[in-house]
Amino acid sequence: MDTSIVSLIIAVLAFLIAIAGYLKKPQAQEGPSGNGFTATPLRLQAYERLVLLTERISLPNLINRLNQPGISAAEMKLILTENIKQEFEYNSTQQLYVSQPAWDAVRNLKEQNIMVVHQVATSLPLDASSAELNKKILEVLMAQPGGALHEMVLQSLNHEAKKLMK
């Protein structure tokens, strides 16, 4: 056999193997555009980050993390509200990847936590300490019917993330 015929046969076989490999490529990974991109990992990562955000801005965790004995209630109020706002702003881009109800739940948690801090702070005397503010905030949270809002937000985020993984 001539070397040119052997080369031709090898080239044809390589071509057929390449076509077979292309046709067997899993198509389930492709997104709507057919370019092989899927947003599921990004969406799951966004839900993960929002779960972390929810934990970080929950008032019991904030109080535990940011407690500074010896400062006034007004100073503690400022520290708590600024931290909530910063954490939220840092994670605001995650709204691109999650459902509107999930994002609304996280945003409502932020707003409710700020409102609770402000309301409790205004109910205290002007010379109140941070310890008094923190204690009163925790008392208000314990008295909430139906459990803490951050727990409900966490359940919602977990439920949506689990739907993505099915």
Secondary structure, DSSP 8 states (H G I E B T S, - for coil): --HHHHHHHHHHHHHHHHHHHHHTS-STT--TTSSS--SHHHHHHHHHHHHHHHHHHSHHHHHHHH--TTSBHHHHHHHHHHHHHHHHHHTGGGGGTS-HHHHHHHHHHHHHHHHHHHHHHHHS-TT-BHHHHHHHHHHHHHT-TTS-HHHHHHHHHHHHHHHHH-
